[in-house]
Amino acid sequence: MDGKKWGMVVDLDKCTGCQSCVVACQSENNIPINDEPLFNQRRAIEWIRVERYWEGEFPNIKARFIPVFCQQCDDAPCEPVCPVYATYHNSEGLNVQVYNRCVGTRFCANNCPYQVRFFNFWEPEWPESFHNQLNPDVTVRSRGIMEKCTFCVQRIRRTSRDAKKNGTSVEDGDRALNPACVNACPTGTLVFGDLNDSESNVAKLTESELHGDHGRGYHLMEDYGTNPSVIYLKKVDEDAELEEAHH
């Protein structure tokens, strides 16, 4: 296939729920600081969240973790409902959000089954000591608009420009290309790359784990038919496998 199609593989067997990806995303993308009142009003903003759930019965109960963020769907339900085309699909498979065009109808958030789009209720404010940590490559969004994960599109654009200027190609796994969450993950849970490049790590994992006979790959809530660009790999439960083998 021609062109690039950015995607990500999330290996749940490696995720420890440490929240490093959440902190990295907040810092990289100038996400407003969430305080207790915002959480109590259910108006906190986080482009990536690590959900925790439990499996089993006491005392054999186990904690499970799953990072959830924009799935960059090929058939994104958020796109056709926007009256001003603030959200659209670009040529590289990304679901893009144009902040300057958004009028805050919140139709896209209501139509997203993954609940990963957020409305800016307040003008963001940071303590003076935090001003120098704001990323100049990312817009500081004003109140009244929708925002979400973009796979750190600013890093993709900068790396692509530099490669074109230097007459080189964008290398798979380049830390300058990877979203902040991928670089911050200490266990290698997140793998990012070009799904159209058969030699990329993300394409190889997708082929073996999603299309292979014994793969662990699946799409989140795939019955909705949104065709996400994020592939999750199931948790490996060795205890359950041993129990099945005994029976």
C-alpha positions in Angstrom: 0.0 0.0 0.0 1.2 3.5 -0.8 1.7 6.1 1.9 2.0 5.8 5.6 -0.6 4.6 8.1 0.4 5.1 11.7 -0.7 2.6 14.2 0.2 1.2 17.7 0.3 -2.2 19.4 -0.4 -2.4 23.1 0.9 -5.5 24.9 -1.3 -5.9 28.0 1.0 -8.7 29.2 3.7 -6.0 29.8 1.6 -3.2 31.3 2.1 -2.7 35.0 -0.3 0.3 35.3 2.5 2.6 36.4 0.9 5.7 34.6 4.2 6.8 33.1 2.5 7.1 29.7 -0.2 9.4 31.3 2.3 11.8 32.8 4.4 11.9 29.6 1.3 12.6 27.5 0.3 15.4 29.8 3.7 17.0 29.7 4.2 16.6 25.9 0.8 17.9 24.9 0.2 20.8 27.3 -2.8 19.1 28.9 -4.3 21.2 31.6 -3.5 20.3 35.2 -6.3 18.2 36.8 -7.1 19.1 40.4 -9.6 17.5 42.8 -12.6 19.7 42.0 -12.2 18.9 38.3 -12.3 15.2 39.0 -15.3 15.6 41.3 -17.1 17.4 38.5 -16.1 14.7 36.0 -14.4 17.4 33.9 -10.8 16.1 34.1 -8.8 15.9 30.9 -6.4 13.1 30.1 -5.7 12.0 26.5 -4.6 8.5 27.7 -6.0 6.7 30.7 -5.0 3.4 32.3 -8.1 1.6 33.3 -7.9 -1.0 36.2 -10.2 -3.9 36.6 -10.2 -7.1 38.5 -10.4 -10.8 37.6 -11.1 -13.8 39.7 -12.6 -14.2 43.2 -10.9 -13.5 46.6 -8.3 -14.6 47.5 -7.3 -15.4 43.9 -8.1 -12.0 42.6 -5.8 -10.3 40.1 -5.5 -6.7 39.0 -5.5 -6.0 35.2 -4.5 -2.8 33.4 -5.4 -1.5 30.0 -4.2 1.9 28.5 -7.1 3.5 26.5 -6.6 6.5 24.1 -7.9 7.6 20.7 -8.0 4.5 18.5 -7.5 6.5 15.3 -10.3 4.6 13.7 -10.5 4.1 9.9 -14.3 4.4 10.2 -14.3 6.9 13.0 -17.9 7.6 14.3 -16.7 11.0 15.5 -16.0 12.4 12.0 -19.4 12.4 10.2 -21.2 14.2 13.1 -19.0 17.3 13.3 -20.8 20.2 11.7 -17.7 22.2 11.0 -15.3 19.4 9.9 -13.0 20.0 12.9 -12.3 16.3 13.0 -11.3 14.4 9.9 -9.2 11.6 8.6 -5.9 12.6 7.0 -3.8 10.7 4.4 -1.7 9.0 7.0 -4.5 7.2 8.8 -4.8 9.7 11.7 -8.0 11.1 13.1 -7.0 14.8 13.2 -8.6 17.5 15.4 -8.4 21.1 14.1 -8.6 23.1 17.3 -9.1 26.5 15.5 -12.1 25.1 13.7 -13.9 23.4 16.6 -16.9 25.2 18.1 -17.4 22.8 21.0 -20.7 21.1 20.0 -19.4 17.8 21.7 -21.2 15.7 19.0 -17.9 13.9 18.4 -17.5 13.0 22.1 -21.1 11.7 22.3 -20.5 9.5 19.2 -17.2 8.0 20.4 -17.7 4.6 21.9 -14.2 4.7 23.6 -14.9 8.0 25.5 -11.5 9.4 24.7 -12.5 12.9 23.5 -12.5 15.7 26.1 -14.2 19.1 26.3 -12.2 22.1 27.6 -14.5 23.6 30.2 -12.0 26.1 31.6 -9.2 28.3 30.3 -6.1 26.3 31.3 -3.7 27.8 33.9 -0.4 26.6 35.1 1.7 27.7 38.0 4.5 30.1 37.0 7.1 27.5 37.7 5.5 25.3 35.0 5.5 27.9 32.2 8.9 26.8 30.9 7.8 23.2 30.6 5.1 23.9 28.1 5.8 22.4 24.7 6.1 25.2 22.1 5.3 22.7 19.3 1.8 22.2 20.7 -1.1 24.6 20.8 -2.3 25.7 24.3 -6.0 25.0 23.7 -8.5 27.6 24.9 -11.8 26.8 26.6 -14.9 25.6 24.7 -13.2 23.1 22.3 -12.7 19.4 22.0 -9.3 17.8 22.2 -7.8 14.3 22.2 -4.8 12.1 21.5 -3.1 12.7 18.1 -0.3 10.1 18.3 1.9 13.2 19.0 1.4 14.4 15.5 3.9 17.2 16.1 6.7 14.7 16.6 5.6 12.9 13.4 5.6 16.1 11.4 9.0 17.3 12.8 10.7 14.0 12.1 9.3 13.8 8.6 10.5 17.3 7.8 14.0 16.7 9.2 14.2 13.4 7.2 13.1 15.2 4.0 15.6 18.1 4.6 18.5 15.7 5.2 17.5 13.4 2.3 17.0 10.4 4.6 14.0 8.2 5.5 12.1 8.1 8.7 13.5 5.1 10.7 11.2 2.7 12.4 11.3 3.0 16.2 13.1 6.4 16.1 12.6 8.0 19.6 12.1 11.4 17.9 9.2 9.9 16.0 7.6 7.9 18.8 4.7 9.5 20.8 5.7 10.6 24.3 3.8 7.7 25.8 5.8 5.1 23.9 9.2 6.6 24.9 8.1 6.9 28.6 6.9 3.3 29.0 9.5 1.4 31.0 8.2 -2.1 30.0 7.9 -1.6 26.2 4.1 -2.1 26.4 3.5 0.4 23.5 4.9 -0.1 20.0 4.4 2.6 17.4 5.1 2.7 13.7 3.9 2.5 10.1 1.4 -0.3 9.5 2.0 0.0 5.8 5.7 -0.8 6.2 5.9 -4.6 6.3 9.4 -4.4 7.9 8.3 -2.2 10.9 7.9 -3.8 14.3 4.3 -2.7 14.6 3.4 -4.3 11.2 5.1 -7.5 12.1 3.4 -7.7 15.5 0.0 -7.0 13.8 0.5 -9.6 11.2 1.6 -12.3 13.7 -0.7 -11.5 16.6 -3.8 -10.2 14.8 -3.9 -12.3 11.7 -1.9 -15.3 12.9 -3.6 -18.6 13.9 -2.6 -18.4 17.6 -2.1 -14.6 18.0 -3.2 -12.6 21.0 -4.3 -9.6 19.0 -7.7 -7.9 19.0 -9.4 -4.5 18.6 -11.1 -2.8 21.4 -14.9 -3.1 21.1 -14.4 -4.4 17.5 -18.1 -5.2 17.1 -18.7 -1.6 16.5 -16.9 -1.8 13.2 -14.8 1.3 13.7 -11.6 -0.4 12.3 -9.1 1.1 14.8 -5.4 1.5 14.2 -4.6 0.3 17.7 -4.1 -3.4 18.3 -4.2 -4.9 21.8 -2.5 -8.1 22.8 -4.2 -10.2 25.4 -2.8 -10.8 28.8 -1.1 -14.1 29.2 -2.5 -15.9 32.3 -0.1 -18.8 33.0 -2.2 -20.0 36.0 -5.3 -20.3 33.8 -3.4 -22.1 31.2 -1.9 -24.6 33.7 -5.4 -25.2 35.2 -6.8 -25.9 31.7 -4.0 -28.3 31.0 -4.7 -30.2 34.2 -8.4 -30.6 33.3 
